[in-house]
Amino acid sequence: MDRDTASTAPAAPRIRLLGRGGCHLCDEARAVVDAVARETGQPFVELDVDDHPDLLDAYSDLVPVVFVDGVEQGYWRIDAARVRSALAARR
């Protein structure tokens, strides 16, 4: 890949939400993360742990889990202020 291509490639989302279907805490976390993402202009990606064996082994009992820039910011009950703070701190 040349420099021009690398500089124009979209960055990976800074926010990652791990969850699973049928999880009410995941639904709540998704709403929190979506609100923070909209406020800050940062997209997020959501992964279903049940579709990723490596994530399932590590996080099955903790979902939902939120990461900012690869650093875990919380699990079960997600705090919007903590996610915002992590986004601001890592610019």
Sine and cosine of phi, psi and omega as CSV:
sin_phi,cos_phi,sin_psi,cos_psi,sin_omega,cos_omega
0.00,0.00,0.74,-0.68,0.02,-1.00
-1.00,0.07,0.18,-0.98,-0.06,-1.00
-0.86,0.52,-0.68,0.73,-0.03,-1.00
-0.88,0.48,-0.66,0.75,0.02,-1.00
-0.92,0.40,-0.67,0.74,-0.02,-1.00
-0.90,0.43,-0.61,0.79,-0.06,-1.00
-0.97,0.26,-0.36,0.93,-0.01,-1.00
-0.98,-0.18,-0.07,1.00,0.01,-1.00
-0.93,0.36,0.68,-0.74,0.01,-1.00
-0.91,0.41,0.62,-0.78,0.03,-1.00
-0.97,0.25,0.50,-0.87,0.08,-1.00
-0.92,0.39,0.56,-0.83,0.05,-1.00
-0.83,0.56,0.66,-0.75,-0.01,-1.00
-0.97,0.23,-0.40,0.92,-0.05,-1.00
-0.96,-0.27,0.76,-0.65,0.05,-1.00
-0.79,-0.62,0.78,-0.63,0.03,-1.00
-0.92,-0.39,0.82,-0.57,0.11,-0.99
-0.98,-0.22,0.76,-0.65,0.00,-1.00
-0.42,-0.91,-0.33,-0.95,0.06,-1.00
-0.34,-0.94,0.36,-0.93,0.04,-1.00
-0.93,0.38,0.52,-0.86,0.04,-1.00
0.96,0.27,0.30,0.95,-0.05,-1.00
-0.94,-0.35,0.93,-0.37,-0.05,-1.00
-0.92,0.39,-0.55,0.83,0.07,-1.00
-0.92,0.40,-0.56,0.83,0.05,-1.00
-0.92,0.40,-0.63,0.77,0.05,-1.00
-0.88,0.48,-0.69,0.72,0.03,-1.00
-0.90,0.43,-0.69,0.73,0.00,-1.00
-0.90,0.44,-0.65,0.76,0.02,-1.00
-0.86,0.51,-0.68,0.74,0.02,-1.00
-0.90,0.44,-0.67,0.74,0.02,-1.00
-0.90,0.44,-0.76,0.65,-0.03,-1.00
-0.90,0.43,-0.65,0.76,0.02,-1.00
-0.88,0.47,-0.68,0.73,0.01,-1.00
-0.89,0.45,-0.70,0.71,0.02,-1.00
-0.91,0.42,-0.67,0.74,0.01,-1.00
-0.87,0.48,-0.68,0.74,0.03,-1.00
-0.91,0.41,-0.68,0.73,0.00,-1.00
-0.89,0.46,-0.63,0.78,-0.12,-0.99
-0.99,-0.11,-0.18,0.98,-0.04,-1.00
0.97,0.26,0.29,0.96,0.01,-1.00
-0.98,-0.19,0.84,-0.55,0.07,-1.00
-0.95,0.32,0.30,-0.95,0.10,-1.00
-0.73,-0.68,0.35,-0.94,0.07,-1.00
-0.87,-0.50,0.62,-0.78,0.04,-1.00
-0.89,-0.46,0.73,-0.69,0.04,-1.00
-0.86,-0.51,0.68,-0.74,0.07,-1.00
-1.00,0.02,0.89,-0.46,-0.05,-1.00
-0.87,0.50,-0.47,0.88,-0.02,-1.00
-0.94,0.33,-0.25,0.97,0.04,-1.00
-0.99,-0.10,-0.06,1.00,-0.08,-1.00
-0.73,-0.69,0.99,-0.16,-0.07,-1.00
-0.80,0.59,-0.61,0.79,0.00,-1.00
-0.92,0.39,-0.64,0.77,0.05,-1.00
-0.95,0.31,-0.60,0.80,0.01,-1.00
-0.86,0.51,-0.71,0.71,0.01,-1.00
-0.88,0.48,-0.65,0.76,-0.11,-0.99
-1.00,0.08,-0.53,0.85,-0.21,-0.98
-0.80,-0.60,0.10,1.00,-0.09,-1.00
-0.80,0.61,-0.68,0.73,-0.05,-1.00
-1.00,0.09,-0.05,1.00,-0.08,-1.00
-0.95,-0.32,-0.21,0.98,-0.10,-1.00
-0.86,0.52,0.58,-0.81,-0.03,1.00
-0.98,0.22,0.48,-0.88,0.05,-1.00
-0.78,-0.62,0.68,-0.74,0.02,-1.00
-0.87,-0.49,0.70,-0.72,0.06,-1.00
-0.86,-0.52,0.59,-0.80,0.19,-0.98
-0.84,-0.55,0.84,-0.54,-0.03,-1.00
0.81,0.59,0.59,0.81,0.06,-1.00
0.99,0.13,0.00,1.00,-0.01,-1.00
-0.97,-0.25,0.81,-0.59,0.00,-1.00
-0.88,0.47,0.74,-0.67,-0.01,-1.00
-0.93,-0.37,-0.12,0.99,0.04,-1.00
0.41,-0.91,0.25,-0.97,0.05,-1.00
-0.57,-0.82,0.25,-0.97,-0.08,-1.00
0.90,0.44,-0.98,0.21,0.01,-1.00
-0.95,-0.30,0.89,-0.45,-0.11,-0.99
-1.00,-0.08,0.76,-0.65,-0.03,-1.00
-0.99,-0.14,0.91,-0.41,-0.03,-1.00
-0.85,0.53,-0.66,0.75,-0.03,-1.00
-0.88,0.47,-0.61,0.79,0.01,-1.00
-0.92,0.39,-0.64,0.77,0.03,-1.00
-0.91,0.40,-0.71,0.71,0.04,-1.00
-0.85,0.52,-0.71,0.70,-0.02,-1.00
-0.88,0.48,-0.68,0.73,0.01,-1.00
-0.90,0.44,-0.63,0.78,0.03,-1.00
-0.91,0.42,-0.66,0.75,-0.01,-1.00
-0.94,0.35,-0.60,0.80,-0.07,-1.00
-0.95,0.30,-0.42,0.91,-0.13,-0.99
-0.96,-0.29,0.46,0.89,-0.03,-1.00
-0.98,0.21,0.00,0.00,0.00,0.00
